[in-house]
Each structure stands twice: as structure tokens, then as C-alpha cells.
Amino acid sequence: MARVVKGFRTLRNHWKKSTFAVCVLSYGGHWLYGKHCDNVLRREACLVAREFGRQQIAPQERLRKATVILNPAACSGKANSLFEKNAVPILHLAGVEITIVKTDYEGQAKKLTELMEQTDVLIVAGGDGTLQEVVTGLLRRPDQDTVCNTPIGFIPLGSHNSLSPSLHLLSDNKVKDITSATLSILKGETVPLDVLQIKGEKEQPVFALMGLRWGAFRDVAATISKYWYLGPLKTKAAHWFSTLREWPLVRDVSVSYLDPCLRPPDLPSQKPPRPNLLYRIIRRLKNRWNPPQLNGDMIPLNPTCLVFLFDVFCKLLVSIYLNLQRINDSLMICAEPDNLTVGEYITVGLVDSPQKKSKALYGTAGFYNIDNEEYEAMPVEIRLLPRKLRFFISAERREQLLLQTQ
């Protein structure tokens, strides 16, 4: 008992050191517990992947090949370590033959994808910038109709992962997000996604999966990180300071669009066998002397449907959303009214502005955000490419989306 009393007296006499020691031990214990939870998640994911690796294949069947486009600079340079620790063991245990291609500079993923050889699975390991470059590189290829049939897996490793909530159930644990995204690739369940083709007057087209954003809200969102010292008030402060520099924040925009048209039916995954020569000759002669009549109830396909022209309003947002039970293809154009008061402007900005660090330059008003990547504003043509690419999706997220659309 005397020793216990003496110990408490020592702690009381050295309360500063005792407080510091308690803080260090608490932080160390929390850090070790987090590492333990990460190892448990990795172990569980590896056990699931091992079951895929134990499946028997036919003697003439080859292993699945996957090409990985990895951006090591994503997540402040931690992407390579995160991918090697959390995704590579799962793919190896599942028996997937992977080829990792690392990018060295911005824009290289686009060039690598344009020159990529045929693969069974394409995996993008990075953020929004890497994903957009890969999608743009795929759709610029001359054989894009063939390459677009390759399923794409997205492993969220960047600071911005806008597509990930549409494909996976996200959590606060980075390791869990990476392992669940990798396991969804192994399970093979895919979903078709729309693509926006954004083309300027002279530049080659850029392709986006989320949307285009332009206006005062986008410009203010680029300056939010500059007020980091204000903590939770930084978003409100950025919008308020912008009203002091200029008010009203109205931008002029011209929008023209074409009427929508019927989407052609989905093509089968495999081409039907070609008819014999005699049948083809008879069919051509029949069509020549008796041309088929168009059904009056059908609308002829407009090859330039869903086209929007912008001339470079307070906010302009063109976006597409994932809906598994939709019938018609569409995109959304959202513009805020030009009669907002300062209070309404700040309130809308608190909800609308992303709470993440933006890569946009401060004080740049003439820029678009295309999938969170900055592009110089200019007149562009936006075309919707419905169900152009197929991405791997987790079964839990698919069920959640189906329940939301019912």
C-alpha cells in the first residue's frame, strides 16, 4: 500500500511529466490499434482473394491479365506504398497476372493508355486526374470500340476520388477503401457509365465521368485552402471575401442544345456469325428493289443529339449521375439564379463547395473544372456518350443504388 501511495505522490509532484507521458501513451496506443485494424482488414481481404486463386481453370485457359496505371505522386506521394501494401497481395493471391505501369509526369497516363496493348482488365490506381487521363487516352484510340469493352477497375489513391462513392461503399479507413475496391475487381460485377465528350474549337476532345463546373462558386472553391488558419470557418470566409472584391458575381454564358434522340439498343458482347454469301446477295437485291420503310412511331437517330455549346452566371454545372434502372439517357445542367443576395450566396456555397484542397490557381476566373481538374475556359461542345465504359462495382453498392431508384 505504501508503494501505491508513493507512486501517486510522485505523479502529483511531477504532474507535467505525467501529463505528457499520458498523452504520448494514448497517442501511441491509438496508433498501434489503428495499425492492428489495418492488418486485420488486409488479412481478411487476402483470405477472400485466396479463394479466387484456388479456383481451377481449364488446361488451355490462361490466367487473367491486368494492366495497372499507377500514379505514384497521388496522395502526397504515398500512392505507391498504399498500392503495394493493400492491393498487390490481393491480386497475386487471386492468380491475376498484373503489369504495373507507373507515371512520371502529368499527362503521361493519357499517352500510355493510347499505346497500351490489349488486356483483360484495366486498373487505374490514383485520383481524379489519373482516371480522367486514362479515360481520355482510351477514347482517343482508333480502336476505341474494341478497347471500350475492357472492364475498368478504379482503386482510390488520390486526394480527390469523385467516382469512388458511385462504385464502392466508402469509409473513413483508407485501407478498407482500397481492399474493397480491389476485391470488387476480382468479383467481376460491372456497371455501364456515361462519358462526357468535351471538345474545344482546336484542341482534341477531353472526356469526363462526373461533369464540368464553371463560375464563381468554382473560383471561390479554389481559394478555400488559402484560409486554412480559420478552421471550420474557412469556407464561409472565402465566399464572404469574394463578395468584397466583386459583387454581383454574375457571369455571361450562352447555351444551345439539340433535341434528344432515341438511344440505339445495346450491342451484344459477341458478334453474330456472318451469313453465307448467297443469303447476303439475296438480301441486298431485296433491299435495293424494295427498300424498307421507317416506322412512323420511331424517331430517326440524330447523330449529333445531346450537344451543348458554351461560350465562356454565378455557377454552371454539367453533370451525369449513375442510375441503374433508367430508361432514357440524359445529363443535368444546373445554373444558379443571378439575383442571389450575399447571405444566400454564402449559404449555397457552404453546401456546394468541396471541402478538399483544390489544385486550381488563386485568382483565376477563366477556368473550368472537369472532374476536379483545371482547364482554361473556352467555347466547348459537350456530347453525351451513353454507357460508353464499364467499371467494376461492389455488390453492396449496386444493391444500394437499386434501392434508391425504386
JORA-V117218 format. One record per residue. N is the residue number from 1. RES is the residue in one small letter. NEAR is the number of other C-alpha atoms within 10 Angstrom. Layout:
n,res,near
N,RES,NEAR
N,RES,NEAR
//
This chain:
n,res,near
1,m,6
2,a,6
3,r,8
4,v,9
5,v,9
6,k,11
7,g,12
8,f,11
9,r,12
10,t,12
11,l,13
12,r,12
13,n,11
14,h,11
15,w,12
16,k,11
17,k,12
18,s,14
19,t,12
20,f,11
21,a,12
22,v,12
23,c,12
24,v,12
25,l,12
26,s,12
27,y,12
28,g,12
29,g,12
30,h,12
31,w,12
32,l,12
33,y,12
34,g,13
35,k,12
36,h,12
37,c,15
38,d,16
39,n,14
40,v,12
41,l,17
42,r,21
43,r,15
44,e,12
45,a,20
46,c,22
47,l,14
48,v,15
49,a,22
50,r,18
51,e,12
52,f,18
53,g,18
54,r,11
55,q,9
56,q,7
57,i,10
58,a,6
59,p,6
60,q,6
61,e,7
62,r,9
63,l,11
64,r,13
65,k,16
66,a,20
67,t,21
68,v,20
69,i,24
70,l,25
71,n,29
72,p,22
73,a,19
74,a,21
75,c,17
76,s,10
77,g,13
78,k,14
79,a,21
80,n,18
81,s,11
82,l,18
83,f,23
84,e,11
85,k,15
86,n,25
87,a,23
88,v,17
89,p,18
90,i,26
91,l,22
92,h,15
93,l,17
94,a,22
95,g,19
96,v,18
97,e,15
98,i,18
99,t,14
100,i,14
101,v,16
102,k,17
103,t,18
104,d,12
105,y,10
106,e,12
107,g,15
108,q,17
109,a,27
110,k,23
111,k,16
112,l,18
113,t,22
114,e,20
115,l,12
116,m,16
117,e,9
118,q,13
119,t,15
120,d,15
121,v,21
122,l,25
123,i,24
124,v,26
125,a,28
126,g,26
127,g,26
128,d,28
129,g,22
130,t,25
131,l,28
132,q,24
133,e,22
134,v,25
135,v,23
136,t,23
137,g,23
138,l,24
139,l,23
140,r,18
141,r,16
142,p,10
143,d,11
144,q,14
145,d,12
146,t,10
147,v,19
148,c,16
149,n,14
150,t,16
151,p,21
152,i,24
153,g,26
154,f,28
155,i,27
156,p,29
157,l,30
158,g,23
159,s,16
160,h,21
161,n,18
162,s,16
163,l,17
164,s,18
165,p,12
166,s,16
167,l,24
168,h,23
169,l,18
170,l,16
171,s,10
172,d,7
173,n,12
174,k,14
175,v,21
176,k,19
177,d,19
178,i,23
179,t,24
180,s,21
181,a,24
182,t,26
183,l,22
184,s,22
185,i,23
186,l,19
187,k,14
188,g,15
189,e,15
190,t,20
191,v,18
192,p,17
193,l,19
194,d,21
195,v,23
196,l,25
197,q,20
198,i,23
199,k,18
200,g,16
201,e,10
202,k,7
203,e,9
204,q,11
205,p,18
206,v,20
207,f,27
208,a,25
209,l,22
210,m,22
211,g,22
212,l,23
213,r,24
214,w,23
215,g,25
216,a,21
217,f,25
218,r,26
219,d,26
220,v,24
221,a,25
222,a,22
223,t,23
224,i,24
225,s,20
226,k,15
227,y,15
228,w,13
229,y,9
230,l,13
231,g,9
232,p,11
233,l,13
234,k,19
235,t,25
236,k,18
237,a,16
238,a,21
239,h,26
240,w,17
241,f,11
242,s,18
243,t,15
244,l,10
245,r,9
246,e,9
247,w,10
248,p,17
249,l,19
250,v,17
251,r,15
252,d,9
253,v,15
254,s,10
255,v,12
256,s,10
257,y,15
258,l,12
259,d,9
260,p,16
261,c,17
262,l,13
263,r,14
264,p,8
265,p,6
266,d,7
267,l,7
268,p,7
269,s,7
270,q,6
271,k,7
272,p,7
273,p,6
274,r,8
275,p,8
276,n,8
277,l,9
278,l,8
279,y,10
280,r,12
281,i,10
282,i,11
283,r,11
284,r,12
285,l,11
286,k,12
287,n,10
288,r,10
289,w,8
290,n,9
291,p,10
292,p,9
293,q,6
294,l,9
295,n,8
296,g,7
297,d,6
298,m,9
299,i,11
300,p,11
301,l,12
302,n,13
303,p,8
304,t,14
305,c,17
306,l,19
307,v,18
308,f,19
309,l,19
310,f,16
311,d,13
312,v,18
313,f,17
314,c,22
315,k,20
316,l,20
317,l,19
318,v,18
319,s,20
320,i,22
321,y,14
322,l,15
323,n,17
324,l,15
325,q,11
326,r,9
327,i,8
328,n,10
329,d,17
330,s,16
331,l,16
332,m,10
333,i,15
334,c,12
335,a,13
336,e,16
337,p,10
338,d,13
339,n,12
340,l,15
341,t,11
342,v,16
343,g,11
344,e,11
345,y,21
346,i,21
347,t,13
348,v,15
349,g,21
350,l,19
351,v,10
352,d,12
353,s,18
354,p,17
355,q,14
356,k,12
357,k,15
358,s,20
359,k,13
360,a,20
361,l,12
362,y,15
363,g,10
364,t,14
365,a,17
366,g,14
367,f,20
368,y,24
369,n,19
370,i,25
371,d,22
372,n,24
373,e,19
374,e,17
375,y,14
376,e,12
377,a,16
378,m,15
379,p,16
380,v,19
381,e,21
382,i,22
383,r,20
384,l,22
385,l,18
386,p,18
387,r,13
388,k,16
389,l,22
390,r,18
391,f,20
392,f,25
393,i,27
394,s,22
395,a,17
396,e,12
397,r,16
398,r,20
399,e,11
400,q,11
401,l,17
402,l,12
403,l,9
404,q,11
405,t,10
406,q,6
//
